[in-house]
Amino acid sequence: MTENLRWNTLRMLRKLLNRTRALGASRLGGPMAGASEDFALRESDIPKEDKRRKPRDLRLVVMRQVCGQLDRLEEEASREVGVVVDLLIDTGRRPDEICRLEWDCLATDSRGKHELI
């Protein structure tokens, strides 16, 4: 389990316990009846998220191999796949971030260069 998954799971569990209690689920006859109030997660039980997390960049040797095979990727997959991989490399964005871009996501800066909005 990654640190991020652990952190998110604990945070969601804490929210679930707090919300179900607030809705009365721990009252007599409720689905959490009999669950002690001591059975809870305090904010201090959840480790702080590390803001200094290491970037998840691909190693340089891997990037060189990917960049060196872009033409072959386009030949074997499609032009669109090559463009997407090129966009991922050029912007440093993750696939899910690229997939959420709006249709007109490019603007032109003062020097006439394209920039991603």
Wavefront OBJ file of the C-alpha trace (Angstrom):
o trace
v 0.000 0.000 0.000
v 1.491 3.345 -0.989
v 1.689 6.198 1.497
v -0.796 8.157 -0.551
v -3.314 5.281 -0.631
v -2.902 4.741 3.123
v -3.424 8.435 3.814
v -6.533 8.613 1.608
v -8.000 5.403 3.049
v -7.595 6.590 6.634
v -9.038 9.986 5.781
v -12.089 8.405 4.071
v -12.610 5.977 6.968
v -12.547 8.846 9.453
v -15.081 10.763 7.355
v -17.310 7.670 7.077
v -17.296 7.063 10.840
v -18.011 10.716 11.633
v -20.817 11.034 9.092
v -22.559 7.773 9.980
v -22.515 8.726 13.660
v -23.867 12.184 12.807
v -26.732 10.499 10.937
v -27.566 8.416 14.022
v -26.304 5.069 12.773
v -24.752 4.280 16.168
v -28.081 4.652 17.993
v -29.988 1.604 19.236
v -31.216 -0.372 16.230
v -28.869 1.409 13.808
v -26.271 -0.380 11.676
v -23.484 0.795 13.994
v -25.389 0.120 17.224
v -23.040 -1.066 19.908
v -19.984 0.520 18.332
v -18.227 2.358 21.114
v -17.552 6.077 20.783
v -13.930 5.091 21.470
v -13.934 3.345 18.092
v -12.961 6.419 16.124
v -10.137 7.991 14.208
v -8.887 11.305 15.476
v -7.172 13.783 13.207
v -3.930 13.016 15.030
v -4.300 9.319 14.067
v -3.881 10.169 10.390
v -0.299 10.910 9.367
v 0.325 14.295 7.821
v 0.625 14.296 4.056
v 4.232 14.824 3.037
v 4.307 17.963 0.895
v 7.896 17.170 -0.044
v 7.012 13.927 -1.787
v 9.482 12.748 -4.337
v 8.386 13.425 -7.904
v 7.242 10.382 -9.815
v 9.238 11.242 -12.922
v 10.454 8.496 -15.190
v 14.178 7.907 -15.011
v 16.263 9.650 -17.663
v 17.301 6.353 -19.295
v 13.617 5.425 -19.725
v 12.748 8.859 -21.136
v 15.544 8.562 -23.687
v 14.221 5.181 -24.809
v 10.656 6.474 -25.109
v 11.718 9.596 -27.020
v 13.908 7.519 -29.311
v 10.968 5.278 -30.243
v 8.256 7.897 -30.903
v 8.344 7.328 -34.680
v 7.983 3.586 -34.196
v 5.143 4.146 -31.732
v 3.253 6.180 -34.325
v 3.843 3.508 -36.971
v 2.654 0.643 -34.785
v -0.163 2.439 -32.942
v -1.330 5.633 -34.620
v -0.434 9.257 -35.186
v -2.775 10.226 -32.333
v -0.971 7.982 -29.843
v 2.349 9.532 -30.866
v 0.934 13.035 -30.413
v -0.450 12.168 -26.987
v 2.869 10.713 -25.795
v 4.702 13.727 -27.206
v 2.295 16.029 -25.358
v 2.830 14.105 -22.120
v 6.595 14.418 -22.513
v 6.566 18.108 -23.463
v 4.203 19.218 -20.713
v 5.191 16.850 -17.931
v 1.503 16.210 -17.296
v -0.002 12.889 -16.305
v -2.388 11.043 -18.676
v -5.445 11.796 -16.530
v -4.549 15.509 -16.561
v -4.177 15.517 -20.347
v -7.527 13.727 -20.744
v -9.283 16.473 -18.747
v -8.028 19.320 -20.958
v -10.658 21.462 -22.672
v -10.844 21.525 -26.459
v -9.242 24.994 -26.785
v -6.624 24.552 -24.058
v -3.847 26.458 -25.833
v -3.189 30.176 -25.657
v -0.464 32.292 -27.196
v 1.848 34.209 -24.880
v 3.383 37.629 -25.528
v 6.258 36.051 -27.472
v 3.893 34.181 -29.801
v 4.593 30.793 -28.203
v 1.841 28.352 -27.344
v 1.121 27.675 -23.695
v -1.165 25.153 -22.071
v -4.028 26.646 -20.098
l 1 2 3 4 5 6 7 8 9 10 11 12 13 14 15 16 17 18 19 20 21 22 23 24 25 26 27 28 29 30 31 32 33 34 35 36 37 38 39 40 41 42 43 44 45 46 47 48 49 50 51 52 53 54 55 56 57 58 59 60 61 62 63 64 65 66 67 68 69 70 71 72 73 74 75 76 77 78 79 80 81 82 83 84 85 86 87 88 89 90 91 92 93 94 95 96 97 98 99 100 101 102 103 104 105 106 107 108 109 110 111 112 113 114 115 116 117
